[in-house]
Amino acid sequence: MKNLSILIALLFTFGLFYMDCQDANSPVDNNLTGDNLSKKTTIWKVPGDFATINDALVSSDVLPGHTILVGPGNFAGAFVSKSVTIKGVGKAIIDSGPAHGSGLIMGFRFLAGSDGATISNLAFTTDLSIMNGAAVNNVTIDDCTFLNSVQAISNWRGNGWNIHHNVIKDLRTRNGGGIGILVGDYLGGTVKDNQVSHNKISGMLAVFSADGGGYDGSGIVLYADFRSGSAGAEAIKDNFVTHNTISLVSNNSTVVDVNAFELTDSRDDINAVPFPVLFDNSIGFNDFRGTANQILLTPLELGDYNYIDRNLGDNRGHGLHPSFFKP
């Protein structure tokens, strides 16, 4: 993503199953059977046990490994600092949350302590819906819907994320953004083992009326950000982008166009040291046919260091066996 004006912020949350068989004022404490007989899962309800998601997250009663069931209804997101599951029940919508430094509204921002969290089955209408704010690892984002986001899911500096079976409908810019799913770094670390699969990203990229341009929007981007003296990345590697469908069009492509998928080193210089920092990433079995600009590599030589094959549309393939890409 050339000269991408990306907004840096991140969010964290997790979700499981709703139980109506217990009193609304007490958590559901389910004994498991078989090999897991000694384990318990504790479920809290919003509303019910807590009025808001934030009330649940800051409560000393809600511990890592617990599940917070949300909805139906409209709710505010929150900062997440525990390894919990936050799951929507029915039509649970996150329509507000913490403010980002830019003034845009986040949904969930993941902080230290939230490694291993999950966000599931929620709808988002916030600007920056999921933000990794502290290099949090092993987060799952699944079966969520994101509507008209500036950036729907932004995983800065996190390893082992599993982003799957989400629907992202329409994107917008605000002198930056216009991104469905971002995996990247700007502090010189290693970002690896993330899986982005079976997501559907479609609709219009609505370009802000006062946007200065000079960048592109993206359905999915792996991004090493060296702009403005940032440290970029030592390595963005071993990430899998598979079985996604991306169909996007910009309403003002002369100012901000949109690409289905990008691998971007913002230096755009094969003589930079080190180079490459994006390598051994696998991009396969995606359907990019609904987007005019399908694959953007910056610089173009990144195609020699990553596995891009068996996509519908612009393929850049090398005949790799299907098993290489994993399920």
C-alpha positions, 0 to 999 in steps of 0.5 A: 500500500503505497504511502498508506496513511494507516491509523495505528490503534488496536482492539481486543475481545472474545465470545462463546455461548448464551445460556438462559437456564440460570438466574440472570444475576449469577454466572453460568458455571458448567461442569464438563464431562469426560476428560475435561471433567475437572474443568469449568467454563463460567459465562456472564451475561450483558445485560443481566450480570453486567449492564455494559461490556466494560463493566464485565471486563473490569470486574474482578469476578470475570477471569481469564478463560471466562465468556461474556455473552452480549445482546441482543441490542446496541452496546459500547465496546471497550479496552480488553486486558483479559483473555476472555471470549466475547460473543454476541447473541442474536443481533448484538451490535457494537456501535460505540467505544473508546476514542482513538487518538485521531478522534475516530471511535474504536470498538475493541482495543486489545491491551496487555493481558488479553493474549488468547482472547476471542471476539465472535458473532458481533456486528460493528458500526464503529470506525476502527472496530478491532485494534491490537494495541499492545502486540497481543498474540493468539486472538481469534476474530470470527463470524463478525460483521463489520459495516462501513469501517475505516479499518475493520480489523487491524492486527499491529504486531500480533502473532498467531491471530486467526481471523476467519469467516467474517463479513466486511461490507463497505469501507471508508477513508479519512485521509487514511484507512479504507482497509478491511484486514491489516496485519503489520508492524511499525516497531521493527519486530516479527509478525508471523503465524497469522491466518486470515481465511474465509472472509468476505469483503465487499462493497464500496470504498467511500472516499472522504470528501476532503481526502488528500489521497496519495495511498490506496485502500485494501481488502487485505494488506500485509504491511511493513511501515517504515514511514516517518522514521518508523522501524517497520518490521524485521520480518513479516513471515509465515502468514496465511491468507486463504479462501477469502473473497474480495469484491471492492470498488472505489467511488473516487479512484482518482483520489484513493483507489482500492486493491483486493490484496497488498504486500507492502514495504513502504520503503519501496526499495529492493536495495534497502537493508534489510530486504525483504522483510515480507517473505514466506507468506502464503496467499492462495485460493482467494477470489479477487475477481470482483476487484479491478486492482487485484494484487499490489506488490510494493515493491514488485519483487516481493512476488519472488519471496512469497507464495502467491498461487491458485487465486481466482483473478490475478494469480501470480502463481507458481504451480504449488500443490494445494496442500501447501496452503493448509486448510 
